[in-house]
């Protein structure tokens, strides 16, 4: 059972790593969307900013929260207690 949990934790850790990397990259792309909107101007710029602010960001935040939950589950399945105030002495 312990080996199975370690394998599940490893898979979840990999999913967490790639998921957070994609979320960070997508968040960085929004900077370029706003720069493009600033250069374009007019109604198109308003539509770009509206899409990024009202559609893209909420979805990105939800996906990021799910990835964080996956990472926490992975961490606790491995037995890591990184979010505690004290450390275990070996």
C-alpha positions as a Markdown table, in Angstrom:
| # | Residue | x | y | z |
|---|---|---|---|---|
| 1 | Unk | 0.0 | 0.0 | 0.0 |
| 2 | Unk | 2.8 | 2.4 | 0.8 |
| 3 | Unk | 4.5 | 1.8 | -2.6 |
| 4 | Unk | 1.2 | 2.5 | -4.3 |
| 5 | Unk | 0.8 | 5.8 | -2.4 |
| 6 | Unk | 4.3 | 6.8 | -3.3 |
| 7 | Unk | 3.6 | 6.1 | -7.0 |
| 8 | Unk | 0.4 | 8.1 | -6.8 |
| 9 | Unk | 2.2 | 10.9 | -5.0 |
| 10 | Unk | 4.9 | 10.9 | -7.7 |
| 11 | Unk | 2.3 | 11.1 | -10.5 |
| 12 | Unk | 0.4 | 13.9 | -8.7 |
| 13 | Unk | 3.7 | 15.8 | -8.2 |
| 14 | Unk | 4.4 | 15.6 | -11.9 |
| 15 | Unk | 0.9 | 16.8 | -12.7 |
| 16 | Unk | 1.3 | 19.6 | -10.2 |
| 17 | Unk | 4.7 | 20.7 | -11.7 |
| 18 | Unk | 3.5 | 20.8 | -15.3 |
| 19 | Unk | 0.2 | 22.3 | -14.3 |
| 20 | Unk | 1.7 | 25.2 | -12.3 |
| 21 | Unk | 4.3 | 25.8 | -15.1 |
| 22 | Unk | 1.5 | 26.1 | -17.7 |
| 23 | Unk | -0.5 | 28.4 | -15.4 |
| 24 | Unk | 2.5 | 30.7 | -14.8 |
| 25 | Unk | 3.2 | 30.8 | -18.5 |
| 26 | Unk | -0.4 | 31.6 | -19.3 |
| 27 | Unk | -0.4 | 34.3 | -16.7 |
| 28 | Unk | 2.7 | 35.8 | -18.3 |
| 29 | Unk | 1.0 | 35.8 | -21.7 |
| 30 | Unk | -1.6 | 38.1 | -20.3 |
| 31 | Unk | 1.1 | 40.8 | -20.0 |
| 32 | Unk | 1.6 | 40.6 | -23.8 |
| 33 | Unk | -2.2 | 40.6 | -24.4 |
| 34 | Unk | -2.4 | 43.9 | -22.4 |
| 35 | Unk | 0.6 | 45.3 | -24.3 |
| 36 | Unk | -1.0 | 44.4 | -27.6 |
| 37 | Unk | -4.3 | 46.0 | -26.5 |
| 38 | Unk | -2.4 | 49.1 | -25.6 |
| 39 | Unk | -0.8 | 49.3 | -29.0 |
| 40 | Unk | -4.0 | 48.4 | -30.9 |
| 41 | Unk | -6.3 | 50.8 | -29.1 |
| 42 | Unk | -10.0 | 51.4 | -29.7 |
| 43 | Unk | -12.8 | 48.9 | -29.4 |
| 44 | Unk | -10.5 | 45.9 | -30.2 |
| 45 | Unk | -8.3 | 46.8 | -27.2 |
| 46 | Unk | -11.4 | 47.0 | -25.0 |
| 47 | Unk | -12.5 | 43.5 | -26.2 |
| 48 | Unk | -9.0 | 42.1 | -25.6 |
| 49 | Unk | -8.9 | 43.5 | -22.0 |
| 50 | Unk | -12.5 | 42.3 | -21.4 |
| 51 | Unk | -11.7 | 38.8 | -22.5 |
| 52 | Unk | -8.5 | 38.7 | -20.4 |
| 53 | Unk | -10.1 | 40.2 | -17.3 |
| 54 | Unk | -13.5 | 38.5 | -17.4 |
| 55 | Unk | -12.9 | 35.2 | -19.0 |
| 56 | Unk | -9.3 | 34.2 | -19.0 |
| 57 | Unk | -8.2 | 35.3 | -15.5 |
| 58 | Unk | -11.1 | 33.6 | -13.6 |
| 59 | Unk | -10.4 | 30.3 | -15.5 |
| 60 | Unk | -6.7 | 30.6 | -14.8 |
| 61 | Unk | -7.3 | 31.2 | -11.1 |
| 62 | Unk | -9.6 | 28.1 | -10.9 |
| 63 | Unk | -7.1 | 25.9 | -12.7 |
| 64 | Unk | -4.3 | 27.2 | -10.4 |
| 65 | Unk | -6.3 | 26.4 | -7.3 |
| 66 | Unk | -6.9 | 22.9 | -8.5 |
| 67 | Unk | -3.1 | 22.5 | -9.2 |
| 68 | Unk | -2.3 | 23.7 | -5.8 |
| 69 | Unk | -4.7 | 21.2 | -4.2 |
| 70 | Unk | -3.0 | 18.4 | -6.3 |
| 71 | Unk | 0.4 | 19.6 | -5.1 |
| 72 | Unk | -0.8 | 19.6 | -1.4 |
| 73 | Unk | -2.2 | 16.1 | -1.8 |
| 74 | Unk | 1.0 | 14.9 | -3.4 |
| 75 | Unk | 3.0 | 16.4 | -0.6 |
| 76 | Unk | 1.0 | 14.8 | 2.2 |
| 77 | Unk | 1.0 | 11.4 | 0.4 |
| 78 | Unk | 4.8 | 11.5 | 0.4 |
| 79 | Unk | 4.8 | 12.4 | 4.1 |
| 80 | Unk | 6.3 | 15.8 | 3.6 |
| 81 | Unk | 5.1 | 18.4 | 6.2 |
| 82 | Unk | 6.4 | 21.6 | 4.6 |
| 83 | Unk | 3.5 | 23.6 | 5.9 |
| 84 | Unk | 4.1 | 22.9 | 9.6 |
| 85 | Unk | 5.8 | 25.3 | 12.1 |
| 86 | Unk | 8.1 | 22.6 | 13.5 |
| 87 | Unk | 10.3 | 20.1 | 11.9 |
| 88 | Unk | 10.8 | 16.4 | 12.8 |
| 89 | Unk | 14.1 | 15.4 | 14.2 |
| 90 | Unk | 15.6 | 12.3 | 12.8 |
